[in-house]
Amino acid sequence: MIKILVADDHQLLIDGIKSTLEDVEDIKIIAKANNGFEVIKILETKKADIVLMDINMPYMDGLECTKIINQKFPDIKVIALTQYDEKRFVKRMIKNGASGYLLKDASKAELLKAIRDVNAGKKYFSPKLSVKFLEDHYQTPRTNPLFPHLTEREQQVLNLICKEFSSNEISEQLNISYNTVENHRASLMEKSETKNTAGLVRWAVENELID
């Protein structure tokens, strides 16, 4: 029996997965969680074989939770089950220890194949991802901390901030006023939902936004 923990902050999605898997004899959902903290707490007392992991969850997202699972519970496999098809999310989930990556529009057959392949020690990544990657250049970017859309000037300022340039130095480097630099810095912090330079730099590194 393959024991599954479903992690998602939308109850409808959890209910849908339960309904999809309830008649499958070799798979059993043993727990659900609405955020990463709940996942870790549950795994400390319950044994799961696989976690179906959403990425965007409150308090602790699926990226950080996957990393912790890989460190604390190395025998437990993680399959991302998410709406995010950006390459950087796939790369970060793999880096953090995920064994599979599915999109939420996956069919029952694909979900079952992913679960069984990963449980058998294999990797599974949705075939749709390669198509999505090719379409990236033609999609309109969304702006939030997970999907930051930066102007060319904001990207330049961000690169220099990450290289430890001061606002005065950035002003001289880019031949713009100090106030303009500060406005770009404020815009970057708003888009990244960070409060200081250290947080902004960490966000830039995590999202692979610097050269």
PyMOL commands that place a pseudoatom at each C-alpha (Angstrom):
pseudoatom trace, name=CA, resn=MET, resi=1, chain=A, elem=C, hetatm=0, pos=[0.000, 0.000, 0.000]
pseudoatom trace, name=CA, resn=ILE, resi=2, chain=A, elem=C, hetatm=0, pos=[1.362, 3.411, -1.013]
pseudoatom trace, name=CA, resn=LYS, resi=3, chain=A, elem=C, hetatm=0, pos=[0.618, 5.935, 1.724]
pseudoatom trace, name=CA, resn=ILE, resi=4, chain=A, elem=C, hetatm=0, pos=[-0.033, 9.480, 0.513]
pseudoatom trace, name=CA, resn=LEU, resi=5, chain=A, elem=C, hetatm=0, pos=[-0.068, 12.824, 2.304]
pseudoatom trace, name=CA, resn=VAL, resi=6, chain=A, elem=C, hetatm=0, pos=[-1.758, 15.604, 0.320]
pseudoatom trace, name=CA, resn=ALA, resi=7, chain=A, elem=C, hetatm=0, pos=[-0.502, 19.138, 0.951]
pseudoatom trace, name=CA, resn=ASP, resi=8, chain=A, elem=C, hetatm=0, pos=[-2.575, 21.975, -0.502]
pseudoatom trace, name=CA, resn=ASP, resi=9, chain=A, elem=C, hetatm=0, pos=[-4.263, 25.075, 0.895]
pseudoatom trace, name=CA, resn=HIS, resi=10, chain=A, elem=C, hetatm=0, pos=[-7.445, 24.516, -1.134]
pseudoatom trace, name=CA, resn=GLN, resi=11, chain=A, elem=C, hetatm=0, pos=[-9.854, 21.990, 0.322]
pseudoatom trace, name=CA, resn=LEU, resi=12, chain=A, elem=C, hetatm=0, pos=[-11.570, 21.480, -3.038]
pseudoatom trace, name=CA, resn=LEU, resi=13, chain=A, elem=C, hetatm=0, pos=[-8.309, 20.243, -4.523]
pseudoatom trace, name=CA, resn=ILE, resi=14, chain=A, elem=C, hetatm=0, pos=[-7.758, 17.869, -1.595]
pseudoatom trace, name=CA, resn=ASP, resi=15, chain=A, elem=C, hetatm=0, pos=[-11.312, 16.568, -1.925]
pseudoatom trace, name=CA, resn=GLY, resi=16, chain=A, elem=C, hetatm=0, pos=[-10.776, 16.085, -5.646]
pseudoatom trace, name=CA, resn=ILE, resi=17, chain=A, elem=C, hetatm=0, pos=[-7.630, 14.015, -5.107]
pseudoatom trace, name=CA, resn=LYS, resi=18, chain=A, elem=C, hetatm=0, pos=[-9.390, 11.943, -2.455]
pseudoatom trace, name=CA, resn=SER, resi=19, chain=A, elem=C, hetatm=0, pos=[-12.238, 11.258, -4.856]
pseudoatom trace, name=CA, resn=THR, resi=20, chain=A, elem=C, hetatm=0, pos=[-9.808, 10.367, -7.638]
pseudoatom trace, name=CA, resn=LEU, resi=21, chain=A, elem=C, hetatm=0, pos=[-7.815, 7.907, -5.540]
pseudoatom trace, name=CA, resn=GLU, resi=22, chain=A, elem=C, hetatm=0, pos=[-10.453, 6.400, -3.258]
pseudoatom trace, name=CA, resn=ASP, resi=23, chain=A, elem=C, hetatm=0, pos=[-11.133, 3.379, -5.502]
pseudoatom trace, name=CA, resn=VAL, resi=24, chain=A, elem=C, hetatm=0, pos=[-7.436, 2.630, -6.143]
pseudoatom trace, name=CA, resn=GLU, resi=25, chain=A, elem=C, hetatm=0, pos=[-6.522, -0.481, -4.165]
pseudoatom trace, name=CA, resn=ASP, resi=26, chain=A, elem=C, hetatm=0, pos=[-2.768, 0.083, -3.808]
pseudoatom trace, name=CA, resn=ILE, resi=27, chain=A, elem=C, hetatm=0, pos=[-2.936, 3.759, -2.779]
pseudoatom trace, name=CA, resn=LYS, resi=28, chain=A, elem=C, hetatm=0, pos=[-4.265, 5.285, 0.439]
pseudoatom trace, name=CA, resn=ILE, resi=29, chain=A, elem=C, hetatm=0, pos=[-4.438, 8.916, 1.541]
pseudoatom trace, name=CA, resn=ILE, resi=30, chain=A, elem=C, hetatm=0, pos=[-3.418, 8.920, 5.204]
pseudoatom trace, name=CA, resn=ALA, resi=31, chain=A, elem=C, hetatm=0, pos=[-3.404, 12.669, 5.924]
pseudoatom trace, name=CA, resn=LYS, resi=32, chain=A, elem=C, hetatm=0, pos=[-3.865, 16.153, 4.510]
pseudoatom trace, name=CA, resn=ALA, resi=33, chain=A, elem=C, hetatm=0, pos=[-2.159, 19.454, 5.281]
pseudoatom trace, name=CA, resn=ASN, resi=34, chain=A, elem=C, hetatm=0, pos=[-2.844, 23.055, 4.337]
pseudoatom trace, name=CA, resn=ASN, resi=35, chain=A, elem=C, hetatm=0, pos=[0.721, 24.357, 4.612]
pseudoatom trace, name=CA, resn=GLY, resi=36, chain=A, elem=C, hetatm=0, pos=[4.318, 23.229, 4.997]
pseudoatom trace, name=CA, resn=PHE, resi=37, chain=A, elem=C, hetatm=0, pos=[4.377, 23.492, 8.776]
pseudoatom trace, name=CA, resn=GLU, resi=38, chain=A, elem=C, hetatm=0, pos=[1.443, 21.083, 9.008]
pseudoatom trace, name=CA, resn=VAL, resi=39, chain=A, elem=C, hetatm=0, pos=[3.205, 18.660, 6.657]
pseudoatom trace, name=CA, resn=ILE, resi=40, chain=A, elem=C, hetatm=0, pos=[6.321, 18.492, 8.833]
pseudoatom trace, name=CA, resn=LYS, resi=41, chain=A, elem=C, hetatm=0, pos=[4.255, 18.147, 12.008]
pseudoatom trace, name=CA, resn=ILE, resi=42, chain=A, elem=C, hetatm=0, pos=[2.245, 15.258, 10.533]
pseudoatom trace, name=CA, resn=LEU, resi=43, chain=A, elem=C, hetatm=0, pos=[5.328, 13.450, 9.246]
pseudoatom trace, name=CA, resn=GLU, resi=44, chain=A, elem=C, hetatm=0, pos=[6.793, 13.465, 12.740]
pseudoatom trace, name=CA, resn=THR, resi=45, chain=A, elem=C, hetatm=0, pos=[4.008, 11.123, 13.864]
pseudoatom trace, name=CA, resn=LYS, resi=46, chain=A, elem=C, hetatm=0, pos=[2.693, 9.445, 10.690]
pseudoatom trace, name=CA, resn=LYS, resi=47, chain=A, elem=C, hetatm=0, pos=[4.598, 7.464, 8.078]
pseudoatom trace, name=CA, resn=ALA, resi=48, chain=A, elem=C, hetatm=0, pos=[3.916, 8.472, 4.497]
pseudoatom trace, name=CA, resn=ASP, resi=49, chain=A, elem=C, hetatm=0, pos=[5.559, 7.144, 1.365]
pseudoatom trace, name=CA, resn=ILE, resi=50, chain=A, elem=C, hetatm=0, pos=[4.803, 10.131, -0.849]
pseudoatom trace, name=CA, resn=VAL, resi=51, chain=A, elem=C, hetatm=0, pos=[3.767, 13.752, -0.326]
pseudoatom trace, name=CA, resn=LEU, resi=52, chain=A, elem=C, hetatm=0, pos=[1.740, 15.370, -3.099]
pseudoatom trace, name=CA, resn=MET, resi=53, chain=A, elem=C, hetatm=0, pos=[3.003, 18.920, -2.624]
pseudoatom trace, name=CA, resn=ASP, resi=54, chain=A, elem=C, hetatm=0, pos=[1.505, 22.209, -3.723]
pseudoatom trace, name=CA, resn=ILE, resi=55, chain=A, elem=C, hetatm=0, pos=[4.063, 25.010, -4.094]
pseudoatom trace, name=CA, resn=ASN, resi=56, chain=A, elem=C, hetatm=0, pos=[2.197, 28.167, -3.120]
pseudoatom trace, name=CA, resn=MET, resi=57, chain=A, elem=C, hetatm=0, pos=[0.955, 27.632, 0.443]
pseudoatom trace, name=CA, resn=PRO, resi=58, chain=A, elem=C, hetatm=0, pos=[0.829, 30.019, 3.421]
pseudoatom trace, name=CA, resn=TYR, resi=59, chain=A, elem=C, hetatm=0, pos=[3.288, 30.043, 6.358]
pseudoatom trace, name=CA, resn=MET, resi=60, chain=A, elem=C, hetatm=0, pos=[5.689, 27.591, 4.662]
pseudoatom trace, name=CA, resn=ASP, resi=61, chain=A, elem=C, hetatm=0, pos=[5.563, 26.999, 0.920]
pseudoatom trace, name=CA, resn=GLY, resi=62, chain=A, elem=C, hetatm=0, pos=[6.150, 23.727, -0.882]
pseudoatom trace, name=CA, resn=LEU, resi=63, chain=A, elem=C, hetatm=0, pos=[9.679, 24.636, -1.928]
pseudoatom trace, name=CA, resn=GLU, resi=64, chain=A, elem=C, hetatm=0, pos=[10.922, 25.049, 1.642]
pseudoatom trace, name=CA, resn=CYS, resi=65, chain=A, elem=C, hetatm=0, pos=[8.855, 22.123, 2.899]
pseudoatom trace, name=CA, resn=THR, resi=66, chain=A, elem=C, hetatm=0, pos=[10.340, 19.806, 0.258]
pseudoatom trace, name=CA, resn=LYS, resi=67, chain=A, elem=C, hetatm=0, pos=[13.840, 20.833, 1.308]
pseudoatom trace, name=CA, resn=ILE, resi=68, chain=A, elem=C, hetatm=0, pos=[13.089, 20.047, 4.956]
pseudoatom trace, name=CA, resn=ILE, resi=69, chain=A, elem=C, hetatm=0, pos=[11.504, 16.694, 4.091]
pseudoatom trace, name=CA, resn=ASN, resi=70, chain=A, elem=C, hetatm=0, pos=[14.588, 15.759, 2.100]
pseudoatom trace, name=CA, resn=GLN, resi=71, chain=A, elem=C, hetatm=0, pos=[16.758, 16.569, 5.116]
pseudoatom trace, name=CA, resn=LYS, resi=72, chain=A, elem=C, hetatm=0, pos=[14.626, 15.150, 7.937]
pseudoatom trace, name=CA, resn=PHE, resi=73, chain=A, elem=C, hetatm=0, pos=[12.747, 12.322, 6.191]
pseudoatom trace, name=CA, resn=PRO, resi=74, chain=A, elem=C, hetatm=0, pos=[14.939, 11.190, 3.268]
pseudoatom trace, name=CA, resn=ASP, resi=75, chain=A, elem=C, hetatm=0, pos=[12.880, 8.032, 2.702]
pseudoatom trace, name=CA, resn=ILE, resi=76, chain=A, elem=C, hetatm=0, pos=[9.750, 10.063, 1.932]
pseudoatom trace, name=CA, resn=LYS, resi=77, chain=A, elem=C, hetatm=0, pos=[9.314, 11.059, -1.708]
pseudoatom trace, name=CA, resn=VAL, resi=78, chain=A, elem=C, hetatm=0, pos=[7.812, 14.363, -2.864]
pseudoatom trace, name=CA, resn=ILE, resi=79, chain=A, elem=C, hetatm=0, pos=[5.811, 14.952, -6.029]
pseudoatom trace, name=CA, resn=ALA, resi=80, chain=A, elem=C, hetatm=0, pos=[4.973, 18.576, -6.805]
pseudoatom trace, name=CA, resn=LEU, resi=81, chain=A, elem=C, hetatm=0, pos=[1.316, 18.960, -7.780]
pseudoatom trace, name=CA, resn=THR, resi=82, chain=A, elem=C, hetatm=0, pos=[0.951, 22.567, -8.819]
pseudoatom trace, name=CA, resn=GLN, resi=83, chain=A, elem=C, hetatm=0, pos=[-0.376, 25.066, -11.330]
pseudoatom trace, name=CA, resn=TYR, resi=84, chain=A, elem=C, hetatm=0, pos=[3.099, 26.589, -11.770]
pseudoatom trace, name=CA, resn=ASP, resi=85, chain=A, elem=C, hetatm=0, pos=[4.824, 25.459, -14.949]
pseudoatom trace, name=CA, resn=GLU, resi=86, chain=A, elem=C, hetatm=0, pos=[7.810, 27.849, -14.859]
pseudoatom trace, name=CA, resn=LYS, resi=87, chain=A, elem=C, hetatm=0, pos=[11.192, 26.211, -15.343]
pseudoatom trace, name=CA, resn=ARG, resi=88, chain=A, elem=C, hetatm=0, pos=[12.645, 27.842, -12.238]
pseudoatom trace, name=CA, resn=PHE, resi=89, chain=A, elem=C, hetatm=0, pos=[10.062, 26.152, -10.007]
pseudoatom trace, name=CA, resn=VAL, resi=90, chain=A, elem=C, hetatm=0, pos=[10.857, 22.776, -11.521]
pseudoatom trace, name=CA, resn=LYS, resi=91, chain=A, elem=C, hetatm=0, pos=[14.586, 23.376, -11.031]
pseudoatom trace, name=CA, resn=ARG, resi=92, chain=A, elem=C, hetatm=0, pos=[14.139, 24.473, -7.418]
pseudoatom trace, name=CA, resn=MET, resi=93, chain=A, elem=C, hetatm=0, pos=[11.870, 21.544, -6.563]
pseudoatom trace, name=CA, resn=ILE, resi=94, chain=A, elem=C, hetatm=0, pos=[14.418, 19.125, -8.043]
pseudoatom trace, name=CA, resn=LYS, resi=95, chain=A, elem=C, hetatm=0, pos=[17.224, 20.890, -6.183]
pseudoatom trace, name=CA, resn=ASN, resi=96, chain=A, elem=C, hetatm=0, pos=[15.238, 20.635, -2.933]
pseudoatom trace, name=CA, resn=GLY, resi=97, chain=A, elem=C, hetatm=0, pos=[14.675, 16.913, -3.395]
pseudoatom trace, name=CA, resn=ALA, resi=98, chain=A, elem=C, hetatm=0, pos=[11.439, 16.378, -5.320]
pseudoatom trace, name=CA, resn=SER, resi=99, chain=A, elem=C, hetatm=0, pos=[11.156, 13.153, -7.310]
pseudoatom trace, name=CA, resn=GLY, resi=100, chain=A, elem=C, hetatm=0, pos=[8.306, 14.276, -9.532]
pseudoatom trace, name=CA, resn=TYR, resi=101, chain=A, elem=C, hetatm=0, pos=[6.475, 17.311, -10.889]
pseudoatom trace, name=CA, resn=LEU, resi=102, chain=A, elem=C, hetatm=0, pos=[2.846, 17.322, -12.038]
pseudoatom trace, name=CA, resn=LEU, resi=103, chain=A, elem=C, hetatm=0, pos=[0.509, 20.079, -13.137]
pseudoatom trace, name=CA, resn=LYS, resi=104, chain=A, elem=C, hetatm=0, pos=[-2.912, 20.273, -11.520]
pseudoatom trace, name=CA, resn=ASP, resi=105, chain=A, elem=C, hetatm=0, pos=[-4.668, 19.481, -14.783]
pseudoatom trace, name=CA, resn=ALA, resi=106, chain=A, elem=C, hetatm=0, pos=[-3.049, 16.031, -14.838]
pseudoatom trace, name=CA, resn=SER, resi=107, chain=A, elem=C, hetatm=0, pos=[-5.358, 13.134, -15.616]
pseudoatom trace, name=CA, resn=LYS, resi=108, chain=A, elem=C, hetatm=0, pos=[-6.034, 10.321, -13.166]
pseudoatom trace, name=CA, resn=ALA, resi=109, chain=A, elem=C, hetatm=0, pos=[-3.900, 8.000, -15.277]
pseudoatom trace, name=CA, resn=GLU, resi=110, chain=A, elem=C, hetatm=0, pos=[-0.958, 10.403, -15.158]
pseudoatom trace, name=CA, resn=LEU, resi=111, chain=A, elem=C, hetatm=0, pos=[-1.328, 10.940, -11.412]
pseudoatom trace, name=CA, resn=LEU, resi=112, chain=A, elem=C, hetatm=0, pos=[-1.331, 7.187, -10.812]
pseudoatom trace, name=CA, resn=LYS, resi=113, chain=A, elem=C, hetatm=0, pos=[1.687, 6.675, -13.052]
pseudoatom trace, name=CA, resn=ALA, resi=114, chain=A, elem=C, hetatm=0, pos=[3.603, 9.420, -11.249]
pseudoatom trace, name=CA, resn=ILE, resi=115, chain=A, elem=C, hetatm=0, pos=[2.796, 7.980, -7.813]
pseudoatom trace, name=CA, resn=ARG, resi=116, chain=A, elem=C, hetatm=0, pos=[3.703, 4.422, -8.786]
pseudoatom trace, name=CA, resn=ASP, resi=117, chain=A, elem=C, hetatm=0, pos=[6.873, 5.402, -10.659]
pseudoatom trace, name=CA, resn=VAL, resi=118, chain=A, elem=C, hetatm=0, pos=[8.148, 7.564, -7.802]
pseudoatom trace, name=CA, resn=ASN, resi=119, chain=A, elem=C, hetatm=0, pos=[7.266, 4.921, -5.223]
pseudoatom trace, name=CA, resn=ALA, resi=120, chain=A, elem=C, hetatm=0, pos=[9.345, 2.466, -7.264]
pseudoatom trace, name=CA, resn=GLY, resi=121, chain=A, elem=C, hetatm=0, pos=[12.350, 4.764, -7.082]
pseudoatom trace, name=CA, resn=LYS, resi=122, chain=A, elem=C, hetatm=0, pos=[11.936, 6.418, -10.472]
pseudoatom trace, name=CA, resn=LYS, resi=123, chain=A, elem=C, hetatm=0, pos=[11.422, 10.072, -11.393]
pseudoatom trace, name=CA, resn=TYR, resi=124, chain=A, elem=C, hetatm=0, pos=[8.323, 11.465, -13.066]
pseudoatom trace, name=CA, resn=PHE, resi=125, chain=A, elem=C, hetatm=0, pos=[7.920, 14.870, -14.695]
pseudoatom trace, name=CA, resn=SER, resi=126, chain=A, elem=C, hetatm=0, pos=[4.870, 15.909, -16.682]
pseudoatom trace, name=CA, resn=PRO, resi=127, chain=A, elem=C, hetatm=0, pos=[5.447, 15.783, -20.462]
pseudoatom trace, name=CA, resn=LYS, resi=128, chain=A, elem=C, hetatm=0, pos=[3.569, 19.091, -20.659]
pseudoatom trace, name=CA, resn=LEU, resi=129, chain=A, elem=C, hetatm=0, pos=[6.466, 20.894, -18.996]
pseudoatom trace, name=CA, resn=SER, resi=130, chain=A, elem=C, hetatm=0, pos=[8.679, 20.826, -22.071]
pseudoatom trace, name=CA, resn=VAL, resi=131, chain=A, elem=C, hetatm=0, pos=[5.878, 22.399, -24.119]
pseudoatom trace, name=CA, resn=LYS, resi=132, chain=A, elem=C, hetatm=0, pos=[5.290, 25.034, -21.454]
pseudoatom trace, name=CA, resn=PHE, resi=133, chain=A, elem=C, hetatm=0, pos=[8.966, 25.932, -21.406]
pseudoatom trace, name=CA, resn=LEU, resi=134, chain=A, elem=C, hetatm=0, pos=[8.910, 26.567, -25.153]
pseudoatom trace, name=CA, resn=GLU, resi=135, chain=A, elem=C, hetatm=0, pos=[5.932, 28.881, -24.711]
pseudoatom trace, name=CA, resn=ASP, resi=136, chain=A, elem=C, hetatm=0, pos=[7.518, 30.945, -21.932]
pseudoatom trace, name=CA, resn=HIS, resi=137, chain=A, elem=C, hetatm=0, pos=[8.676, 33.676, -24.290]
pseudoatom trace, name=CA, resn=TYR, resi=138, chain=A, elem=C, hetatm=0, pos=[5.148, 34.265, -25.533]
pseudoatom trace, name=CA, resn=GLN, resi=139, chain=A, elem=C, hetatm=0, pos=[3.348, 34.455, -22.203]
pseudoatom trace, name=CA, resn=THR, resi=140, chain=A, elem=C, hetatm=0, pos=[2.449, 37.640, -20.338]
pseudoatom trace, name=CA, resn=PRO, resi=141, chain=A, elem=C, hetatm=0, pos=[4.343, 37.672, -17.039]
pseudoatom trace, name=CA, resn=ARG, resi=142, chain=A, elem=C, hetatm=0, pos=[2.406, 37.915, -13.792]
pseudoatom trace, name=CA, resn=THR, resi=143, chain=A, elem=C, hetatm=0, pos=[3.661, 40.146, -11.016]
pseudoatom trace, name=CA, resn=ASN, resi=144, chain=A, elem=C, hetatm=0, pos=[3.833, 38.818, -7.473]
pseudoatom trace, name=CA, resn=PRO, resi=145, chain=A, elem=C, hetatm=0, pos=[6.674, 37.336, -5.361]
pseudoatom trace, name=CA, resn=LEU, resi=146, chain=A, elem=C, hetatm=0, pos=[6.371, 34.006, -7.187]
pseudoatom trace, name=CA, resn=PHE, resi=147, chain=A, elem=C, hetatm=0, pos=[6.016, 35.601, -10.623]
pseudoatom trace, name=CA, resn=PRO, resi=148, chain=A, elem=C, hetatm=0, pos=[8.060, 38.808, -10.510]
pseudoatom trace, name=CA, resn=HIS, resi=149, chain=A, elem=C, hetatm=0, pos=[7.944, 41.013, -13.602]
pseudoatom trace, name=CA, resn=LEU, resi=150, chain=A, elem=C, hetatm=0, pos=[10.835, 43.464, -13.529]
pseudoatom trace, name=CA, resn=THR, resi=151, chain=A, elem=C, hetatm=0, pos=[11.526, 46.293, -15.920]
pseudoatom trace, name=CA, resn=GLU, resi=152, chain=A, elem=C, hetatm=0, pos=[14.935, 46.381, -17.598]
pseudoatom trace, name=CA, resn=ARG, resi=153, chain=A, elem=C, hetatm=0, pos=[16.046, 49.205, -15.288]
pseudoatom trace, name=CA, resn=GLU, resi=154, chain=A, elem=C, hetatm=0, pos=[14.777, 47.367, -12.176]
pseudoatom trace, name=CA, resn=GLN, resi=155, chain=A, elem=C, hetatm=0, pos=[16.779, 44.330, -13.264]
pseudoatom trace, name=CA, resn=GLN, resi=156, chain=A, elem=C, hetatm=0, pos=[19.909, 46.475, -13.621]
pseudoatom trace, name=CA, resn=VAL, resi=157, chain=A, elem=C, hetatm=0, pos=[19.403, 48.022, -10.187]
pseudoatom trace, name=CA, resn=LEU, resi=158, chain=A, elem=C, hetatm=0, pos=[18.744, 44.606, -8.652]
pseudoatom trace, name=CA, resn=ASN, resi=159, chain=A, elem=C, hetatm=0, pos=[21.957, 43.176, -10.111]
pseudoatom trace, name=CA, resn=LEU, resi=160, chain=A, elem=C, hetatm=0, pos=[23.986, 46.034, -8.644]
pseudoatom trace, name=CA, resn=ILE, resi=161, chain=A, elem=C, hetatm=0, pos=[22.279, 45.791, -5.249]
pseudoatom trace, name=CA, resn=CYS, resi=162, chain=A, elem=C, hetatm=0, pos=[23.182, 42.096, -5.173]
pseudoatom trace, name=CA, resn=LYS, resi=163, chain=A, elem=C, hetatm=0, pos=[26.795, 43.069, -5.945]
pseudoatom trace, name=CA, resn=GLU, resi=164, chain=A, elem=C, hetatm=0, pos=[26.719, 45.263, -2.795]
pseudoatom trace, name=CA, resn=PHE, resi=165, chain=A, elem=C, hetatm=0, pos=[26.675, 48.603, -4.634]
pseudoatom trace, name=CA, resn=SER, resi=166, chain=A, elem=C, hetatm=0, pos=[25.266, 51.495, -2.582]
pseudoatom trace, name=CA, resn=SER, resi=167, chain=A, elem=C, hetatm=0, pos=[22.508, 53.713, -3.975]
pseudoatom trace, name=CA, resn=ASN, resi=168, chain=A, elem=C, hetatm=0, pos=[25.053, 56.444, -4.669]
pseudoatom trace, name=CA, resn=GLU, resi=169, chain=A, elem=C, hetatm=0, pos=[27.272, 53.981, -6.537]
pseudoatom trace, name=CA, resn=ILE, resi=170, chain=A, elem=C, hetatm=0, pos=[24.307, 52.647, -8.510]
pseudoatom trace, name=CA, resn=SER, resi=171, chain=A, elem=C, hetatm=0, pos=[23.371, 56.225, -9.384]
pseudoatom trace, name=CA, resn=GLU, resi=172, chain=A, elem=C, hetatm=0, pos=[26.835, 56.835, -10.804]
pseudoatom trace, name=CA, resn=GLN, resi=173, chain=A, elem=C, hetatm=0, pos=[27.031, 53.456, -12.539]
pseudoatom trace, name=CA, resn=LEU, resi=174, chain=A, elem=C, hetatm=0, pos=[23.708, 53.841, -14.354]
pseudoatom trace, name=CA, resn=ASN, resi=175, chain=A, elem=C, hetatm=0, pos=[23.857, 57.630, -14.740]
pseudoatom trace, name=CA, resn=ILE, resi=176, chain=A, elem=C, hetatm=0, pos=[20.551, 58.171, -12.989]
pseudoatom trace, name=CA, resn=SER, resi=177, chain=A, elem=C, hetatm=0, pos=[19.651, 60.223, -9.923]
pseudoatom trace, name=CA, resn=TYR, resi=178, chain=A, elem=C, hetatm=0, pos=[19.890, 58.942, -6.372]
pseudoatom trace, name=CA, resn=ASN, resi=179, chain=A, elem=C, hetatm=0, pos=[16.124, 59.413, -5.950]
pseudoatom trace, name=CA, resn=THR, resi=180, chain=A, elem=C, hetatm=0, pos=[15.467, 57.327, -9.044]
pseudoatom trace, name=CA, resn=VAL, resi=181, chain=A, elem=C, hetatm=0, pos=[17.602, 54.522, -7.613]
pseudoatom trace, name=CA, resn=GLU, resi=182, chain=A, elem=C, hetatm=0, pos=[15.667, 54.707, -4.348]
pseudoatom trace, name=CA, resn=ASN, resi=183, chain=A, elem=C, hetatm=0, pos=[12.377, 54.575, -6.252]
pseudoatom trace, name=CA, resn=HIS, resi=184, chain=A, elem=C, hetatm=0, pos=[13.541, 51.452, -8.085]
pseudoatom trace, name=CA, resn=ARG, resi=185, chain=A, elem=C, hetatm=0, pos=[14.680, 49.925, -4.784]
pseudoatom trace, name=CA, resn=ALA, resi=186, chain=A, elem=C, hetatm=0, pos=[11.259, 50.625, -3.252]
pseudoatom trace, name=CA, resn=SER, resi=187, chain=A, elem=C, hetatm=0, pos=[9.521, 49.099, -6.272]
pseudoatom trace, name=CA, resn=LEU, resi=188, chain=A, elem=C, hetatm=0, pos=[11.680, 45.985, -6.039]
pseudoatom trace, name=CA, resn=MET, resi=189, chain=A, elem=C, hetatm=0, pos=[10.888, 45.545, -2.356]
pseudoatom trace, name=CA, resn=GLU, resi=190, chain=A, elem=C, hetatm=0, pos=[7.186, 45.999, -3.037]
pseudoatom trace, name=CA, resn=LYS, resi=191, chain=A, elem=C, hetatm=0, pos=[7.191, 43.392, -5.812]
pseudoatom trace, name=CA, resn=SER, resi=192, chain=A, elem=C, hetatm=0, pos=[9.238, 40.956, -3.732]
pseudoatom trace, name=CA, resn=GLU, resi=193, chain=A, elem=C, hetatm=0, pos=[7.364, 41.697, -0.489]
pseudoatom trace, name=CA, resn=THR, resi=194, chain=A, elem=C, hetatm=0, pos=[10.684, 42.098, 1.303]
pseudoatom trace, name=CA, resn=LYS, resi=195, chain=A, elem=C, hetatm=0, pos=[11.565, 44.601, 4.021]
pseudoatom trace, name=CA, resn=ASN, resi=196, chain=A, elem=C, hetatm=0, pos=[15.292, 45.182, 3.644]
pseudoatom trace, name=CA, resn=THR, resi=197, chain=A, elem=C, hetatm=0, pos=[18.260, 44.692, 1.336]
pseudoatom trace, name=CA, resn=ALA, resi=198, chain=A, elem=C, hetatm=0, pos=[19.169, 41.297, 2.799]
pseudoatom trace, name=CA, resn=GLY, resi=199, chain=A, elem=C, hetatm=0, pos=[15.665, 40.017, 2.135]
pseudoatom trace, name=CA, resn=LEU, resi=200, chain=A, elem=C, hetatm=0, pos=[15.704, 41.454, -1.380]
pseudoatom trace, name=CA, resn=VAL, resi=201, chain=A, elem=C, hetatm=0, pos=[19.021, 39.776, -2.192]
pseudoatom trace, name=CA, resn=ARG, resi=202, chain=A, elem=C, hetatm=0, pos=[17.811, 36.443, -0.809]
pseudoatom trace, name=CA, resn=TRP, resi=203, chain=A, elem=C, hetatm=0, pos=[14.629, 36.709, -2.883]
pseudoatom trace, name=CA, resn=ALA, resi=204, chain=A, elem=C, hetatm=0, pos=[16.641, 37.507, -6.020]
pseudoatom trace, name=CA, resn=VAL, resi=205, chain=A, elem=C, hetatm=0, pos=[18.897, 34.500, -5.493]
pseudoatom trace, name=CA, resn=GLU, resi=206, chain=A, elem=C, hetatm=0, pos=[16.011, 32.121, -4.771]
pseudoatom trace, name=CA, resn=ASN, resi=207, chain=A, elem=C, hetatm=0, pos=[14.164, 33.244, -7.892]
pseudoatom trace, name=CA, resn=GLU, resi=208, chain=A, elem=C, hetatm=0, pos=[17.294, 33.162, -10.065]
pseudoatom trace, name=CA, resn=LEU, resi=209, chain=A, elem=C, hetatm=0, pos=[16.852, 36.799, -11.047]
pseudoatom trace, name=CA, resn=ILE, resi=210, chain=A, elem=C, hetatm=0, pos=[20.466, 37.936, -10.946]
pseudoatom trace, name=CA, resn=ASP, resi=211, chain=A, elem=C, hetatm=0, pos=[23.255, 37.488, -13.480]
for i in range(1, 211): cmd.bond("trace and resi %d" % i, "trace and resi %d" % (i + 1))
show_as sticks, trace
zoom trace
